[in-house]
Amino acid sequence: MLSYQKFAKDVGFIGTVQILTSLGTFFLLPIITKTLGTYDYGLWAQINITVSLISPLALMGLSMGLVRFLSSETETRIIKEAVYSILFFVTMSGLLASFLLYTFAEPLATFGFKDPGATYFIQAGSLLILLNVIEPVSLFYFRVFRQIQKFSYLTLFETFGKLFFILVLLKMGYGLLGVIAATLLVQGLIFLIALLTIISQIGFIIPRFTYIKEYLQFSLPLTPNALIRWVTESSDRYLVTYFLGLRSVGVYSAACSIGNLIQLFVSPLQLILLPELSKLFDENKMDEVRIYMSHSLRYFLLISIPAVFGLSALAKPLLGILTTEDFISGWVVIPITALSGLLAGIFQIFVNTMFLVKKTKATTYINIIAAVSNVLINLLLIPSVGIVGASLSTLISYFLLAVLCMRISLKHFKLDFYFHDIAKSILSSMAMYIFVSHFVISSIFELFEIAGMGLLIYLVVMFLVGGFSDHEIYLIRRYLFRVENEARQ
């Protein structure tokens, strides 16, 4: 029970950090979109999508190998060898991948972006691959050894550091190049801080790559998964570019960045859940594994269901306030993307089973099915219904991912689904949606005010229909009274 309470406390702490992080992202969107416009924002989105395609090739799934094999490790010698061998390995592969993107930037700009003038910006962003490879490995160290506060503070520093430096460089007139430079600067600083902290804790060695073969045997099957997931999550940007152009990519990406906020709700769980599950599984505590996964699924749904309804009700005013008139046509994408994010969160919880039993090939087959369906539906729908078709194809793909992953996972662990609580959450969310959708919102202050009132409506209705357990109500009251007392002091 004590371990689960610590788990819940860590999830709550990092959940608070994720809220702050999402606020940083929330404020970053209007800064970039209103300064760059649809075309340059679409170009920035395409660079990010390209980097997210190549980075998993260089990473080779080794960050997840670090989590899986070191979560229950206590011997410092093995920890040092594992951390530095993986870090050195991915640094070399990241440098190679960055060099290749730099070299082939011109043909990519011509044929992939349909704009030869984008070559310079692609070359400038090529170093993002290296940082997107080494930074996660260094941060995963804190995740593995449950140093959640350090992990969270670094995450916050990255979010608000980007917000600050992007704002400064955009005000100085550097445009898209300033956005790229600020991102490189902040991610580089995060890596250096993380590396110095790791060295201070475990020392430094030149690795002998003793266990790298074992790690690669586990992680390499995950590499195709990352690439195939990219097809499901991001390939639609390239197809939108091909059929509709970079301006439409800018509109679509801005809407998706809001709808994808749903996935932030599963991040606190996933960051802590896999290391905790790995430790319990290695100790043969299968009942506890089932309990952790069941409660994680319940809490994720109780938060994400009202979030989907809330984002749907506020979709149009969100885009109107955060961007410009050129972006508002994409508001209809937000509810679809939000629902896709909910399904993606369900998949992320259930896919832990495959990591525990080391059957990572099953996830590859599932991802292939989702990716193929995504491309085919995109080719069918984008020419006829535009960016709405792209969002619908993503929704269908995530539905397939979630259903297939659940089916395999439930063969190993029978979970409690708490259907009554989910139904009460949907009912409460509908009441919130009806309330929120009646308001005309024209300012950021009104947006936060109505969102807060909508949250209150959800909580009140959930309380009235018995959606919270007695223990949860006790914890909520204790937390609220503590906050009230601290405020009075």
N, C-alpha and C positions, 0 to 999 in steps of 0.2 A: 504493500500500500504506500509506503514511504517513497519507493522508487517511482510509482505512478504519480504521486503528488509532485515530485520533483519534475517529472516529465511534463505534467500539466503546467507547472510554474514556468518551465523553460519555454513551452509553447506560448503561454500567455505573454511572456517577456518579449520573445521574438515577434509575436503577433503585433504587439504595440510598436515595435521597431518597423514592421512591415507597413503599418498604417502611416507612420511618419515618412517612410520611404515612398509610399504611394502618393502622399501629399507632395513630396518633392518632384516626383514624376508628373503629378497633376499640374504643378506650376511650371514645369519645364516645357510642357506641350505648347501653351500659348506663346511662350518666349520664342520658341523656334518657328512655329507655324506663322506667327504674325510678322516675323522678321524675314524668313526665307520665302514664304509663299508656297503655292502648291507644287511648282516645278522643282525648286531646290529641295523642298522637304521630301518630295518623291525620290530625288537623287540620293539624299541622305538615307532614306529608308532602304533603297536598293543596295547601297554600300553595306549597311548593317546586315541585310539579308544574305549578301554574298559572303561576308565574314562569318556569319552563323552557319553557312554551308561548309566552308573550308575548315573552320576551327575543330569540329569533331574528328576530322581526318588526322589532324596533328595531335589531338588529345588522346585518341584511340581508347576512349573509355576508361583511362587510368585513374581519373578522379573518383569514379565509382569503385574501382578496385581498391583504392586507398581506404574508402569508407568500409567496404565489406571485410577486408582482411585485418585492419588495425583497430576495429571497434572494441575488440576484447583483448587486444595485445597489451602487455604490461612491461615487457623487456625492452629497455631503452636501446640496446644495441640493434635489435630488429627494427624498432621504430625509426631510428636514424637512417639505417640502410634503406628502408622502404621509402621514406619521405624524400631523401636526396637522390636516390636512384630514379624515382618517378619524375622528380622536378628537373633533373639534368636531362633525362630522356625527352620530356615534352618541350624543354627549351630548344633543343636541337631541331626537333620536328617542327616546332612553331616558327623558328627562323627560316627553315626551308620553305614552309608554306607561305610565309610572308614574302619571301623572295620570288616565288613563282607567281603570286598575284601581282606583284610589282612588274614583273617581266611581261606578263600577258594582259596588262591593264588595257592596252589600246584595242586589241581585238574584242575584249569583253565589253568595253564601252561602245564599240561600233555595233556589235551583233546582239549583245545581251541588254544593254541600256538604250540602244538605238540613238546614241548621241556620242560621237567621237570626242566632243568637248569635255566629256566626263573623265577622260583618261587621267588627267592631273589629280583629280579628287580621289579616284580609285587608288592611285599610287600613294597618295598621302595617307589614305586609310589602310594600306596594306599591313602596317605594323600593329593594327588592332588585332590581327590574328594571333601574333605572338603573345600579346597581353591577355587576350581571351583564353589562352591556353595555360599560361603560367599563373595567372591570378587565381582561377578557381582551385587549382591544386594547393596553392598556399593557404587559401581560405578554408578549404575542406579539412585541413589539419585541425583547425579549431572546432569544426563541426564533429569530427571523429572523436575527439577527446573532450567533447561536451563543454568546451569553453565558450558558452553561448554569448556571454556578454561581450567578449572580445570580437567574436564573429559579427555580432549585431552592431557594435560601434564602428567597425570597419565598413560595414554595409551602409550605415548612415553617413559616414564621412564621404564615401564614394558618391552617394546620391546627391547630397547637398554641395559637395565639392564640384561636381559637374554642373549643378545648377548655378553656382556662383561664377565659375570660370567661363562657362558658355555665355552667361549674361554679360560679363565684362568684355569678352572678345567680340561678341555681337555688337555691343555698344560702341566698340572701337572701330567697327566697320569691316571686320574680317569675314563676315558671312559664313558660308558653309565650311570654309577652311578653318575658321575659328572654332566651330563646333567639333570638328575632327581633332584639332590641336588640344582643346580642353579635355576631350575624352581620353586622349593618349596620356596627357599630363596626370590626370587624376588616377587612372588605372595604374600607371607606373608607380605613383606614390603609394597606392594601396599595397601593391606587391612588395615594395621595399620595406614598408612598415611591417607587413606580415612576415616577411623573411627574417628581418632582424629580431622579431619577437620569437620566432621558432628557434633561431640560433641561440637566443638567450635562455631558452627552456631546455633544449636537448643537446646543445653544442653543434659543432659542424664537422662533417667528415667528407672525404672524397669517396663517393659510392663505388662499390665493386659490382653492382648490378646482380647480386646474388639471387634475389627473388624475382627479378623482372620477368623471367620466363613464366613463372607461375601467375604473376599478375596479368601478363598479356593473354595467357590462356583464358583467364576469366573475362578480361575487359575487351579483347578484340571482337568477340561476337556482339558486343554492345555498340561497336563503331557503325556497322550497317544500320543499327536501330536509330542512331542519332541522325544519320543521313536520310534514312527513310522517313523519320519524324519530320525532318526539314521539308521533305516533299509535302507532307500533310499540312504542316504549319505555315510554310513560307513560300513554296513554289508558286502559289497563286499570284504573288507579286510580279513574278517574271511573266506570267501569262496575261495579267492585267496590263503590264507594260507593252507586251506584244500586240494585244488587241486594242487597247485604249490609250496607251501613252503614259508618260511619267506624271503628268498632272493628275490623272485618275489614280495612279499609285499613291500620290500624296494624299488625296482625299480618303482613299481606302485605308491607308496606314494610320492616318490620324484617328479615324473611327475605331479601328482595331485596337489602337493603343488604349482607348478608353474601355472598350468591351473586355479587353484582356486583363483588366484590373481584377477580375474574378479569380484569376489564377494566383494572385497574391495571397489568397486565403488558404491555399493548400501549401504554400511555401513554408510557413512556420512548422507545419506538421511534418512535411517531407524532410526538412533539414534535420529534424531531431528524430523522426520516427525510424528511419532505416538503421542508423547506428544503434538505437535502443532495441529494435527488433532483432538485429544481427546478434547482439549480446545475449538476449533471451533465447534465441534459437540455438546458439552455440551451447548454452547451458541447459538445453532440452526442456525449457519451460514453455511448452506449447500452448497451454491454457492462457498464460499471460500474453503470448503473442496474439491469440485470438481476441482477447479483451482489448488490447491496445489498438488493434486494427478496427474493431467494432466501434469503440468510442471515438476514434479519429474520424471515421466515416460519418458518424452522427453529428459531431461538432462541425465538421466541414459543411455538411448540408444545411444545418441550422443557421449558418452564417451566409453561405453562398446563395441559397434560395431567395432570401429577401434582397440580397445584393443584385441578383438578376432582375427581379421585379423593379427594384429601385432604379437601376441603370436604364431599364426600358422606359420607365416613366419620365426620366430626366434626359433621355438621349438627345433630343433636339436642342433644348436649352444648353446642355453641356457643350455641344459643338459650337453653338452660336456664341457662347461666352468665351470659350477657350481658344477659338480659332477665328477665322474671318468668314465672310459670306461665301467665299469660294469653296469652303469645306462643308457647309451645312447639308448639302445634298447627300452626304454619306451617313446621316443620322440613323437611317433604317438599318444600317449594318450593325449598329451597337447592340441591340437586343439579341440578334442572332449570334454575334461573337461572344456575348456574355454567357449565353446558354452553352456554347461550345466550350467556354472556359470551365463551366461547371462539370461537364462531361470529362474534360481533360483532368480535372482534379480527382474525380472518381477513379479514372484510369491510374493516376499517379499513386493513389493509395493501394490499389489492388496489385499493381505491378511489383510491389515489394515482395510478394510471395515468390515470384520468379527469381529475384535476387537471392532470397534466403535459401531456396532449394537448388540454386545454381543452375537453373534451366533457362539460361538467357536466350537460347535459340528460339524458344517459344515466342518471346517478345518480338523477335525478328520477323517471324511469319505473320504475327498479328499486325505489325507495322506495315508490312508489305501490302497486305490486303487493304488497309486504310489508305496507304499512299496511292496505290493504283486506282482505287475508287475516286480519290480526290482529284487526280489528274484528269480522269475520264469525264467526271461531272463538270470540272472547270472548263474543259474543252467544249462541252455541250452548252453550259449555261452562260459563261462570260460573254460570248458574242451576242446572245439574245437578251439577257437581263443585266449585263454589266457587273458592277462590283457586288450587287446583291447575290448574283449567282456564285461569285467566289466565296462569299460568306456562307452560303447554303451548302456548298461542297465541303467546307471545313466542318460544319455542323454534322453532316452525315458521316464524315470520316471519323470524328471523335465519338460518335454514337457507336460505330463499329468497334473502335478501340476499346471503349468502356465495356461493352457487352461481351466481347470475346475474352478480354482479360479477366472479367469477373467469373466467367464460366470456368476458366482454367484454375483460377485462384481458389474457388470454392471447393474444388476437388481435394485441396490440401487443408484448408481451414474453413470451417463452417462459421460464418459470422452472424451476429445479430444485426438486423437492418433497421429496427425501430420504426416500422412503417407508420405507426400511429403518430409519432412525433413529427415525421416528415409531412404527413397529411396536415397536421396542425400548423406546421411552418408554412405550407403552401396557402392555407386559409388565411393566416395572419398576413402573409405577403400580399395576397389579393386585396385585403382591406387597406393595407398601406398604399398599394398601387392606385386604388380608386381615390384615396385621399390626395396623394401627391399630384396625380395627373390633372386635377382641377385648377391648379395654380398656373398663372402666367409669370414666368421668371425672366428677369431682364438684367440682373446683376449678380456678381459673384457672392455678395452678401446674402441675397435672397436665395441663391442656390444652396448655400450651406444651411441657411435657416430652414428651408423646406425639407432638405435631406435629414436634418436633425429631428424635425417634427415627424417625418415618416418613420424614422427609426423608433421613436417613442411609441407611435401607433403600433408598430410591429411587436414591440416588447409587451405593451399593455394587452393586446389581443392574445399573444402567446401565454401570458400569465392567466388570463381569463379562461382560456380553453385547456389549461393544464399542460402546456407544452414544455414546462421546465419541471425537473424533479425537485423534491424538497431540499435535497442537498445543494442543488444548483441555486435555488432561491436563497438559501442560507449564505452561500458564498457571495452572491450578488449583493445581498444586504450588507454583509460584513465589509465588502470592498467599498460600497457606496458610503457607509458610515465612516470608514477609515479616511476616505478622500475628504468627506465633509469635516472631520475633526482636524485633518492636516490643514485644510483651508482656513479654519477658524484660528489655528495657531499662527 
